[in-house]
Amino acid sequence: MKKENLEKIQGTLELKTRKWWFLLIFILIGTITPPIVTKGYDPSKTGEIISYILQNSLIKSCSPLF
């Protein structure tokens, strides 16, 4: 992609994500939709599960793409 195209796309994304309703959509999605899991788990272990997910994230394997 050309630099001009990337700058145009980035500018458009910045304009859209600065809107108040964009944040509201994410808050509503996070509060209305229940968490989706493949196995049942004890809700008291939610902190441990979040910690495990953050420590083993996919972003580590995608670092060459940065």
N, C-alpha and C positions, 0 to 999 in steps of 0.2 A: 504494500500500500504506500501511497505517496504521503509525504509529511503533511501536505495540505488537507488531505482526506482525514488523516488521523486527528489533526487539530480541529477540524469541523465536527467530527464525531464526538470528540472529547468536550467541545464547547456545548453541543446539544445535550449530552449527558449531564453536564454540570448545571445547565439551565433547568432541566427536568428534576434533578435530585435536590435542588435548593428549595423546592416548593414544600409548603407545610403538609399538603395532602400526601406527598410521597412517604414521609415519616409516619403519618397516620395509617397508611395502608400496611406498613410493616408491623406496627403495633397491633392492629386489628388481626392480622394473620397470626401473629404470635400468641394472642390471647384467645381467639375464637377456635382455632383448629387444635385438636388434641394432638399430643405427641404420637408419632407413628413408630412403633417398635415391632420387631419380628418375634421377640420373646418377651414374656412377662417379666417384670422386675419389681423389687421392693421399692416403693417410692422414697423410703428413707435413705436409699443409696444413690439418689439422684446426683449428689455432689461428686461421688466417686465416678459415676458414669460420665459426667461432663468432663471431669479431669482426664479420664482415659481418652475420650474423644479428642480433646485439645492436644494431648501429648502424641497422639497417633494420627494426626490430620493428613489429608492428601496433599496439602500445600508443600510439605517437605519433599515429596517426590516430584513436584512440578517446579522446583527452584531453577532448573536450567532454562525454563521458559521466561524467567524474569529478564 
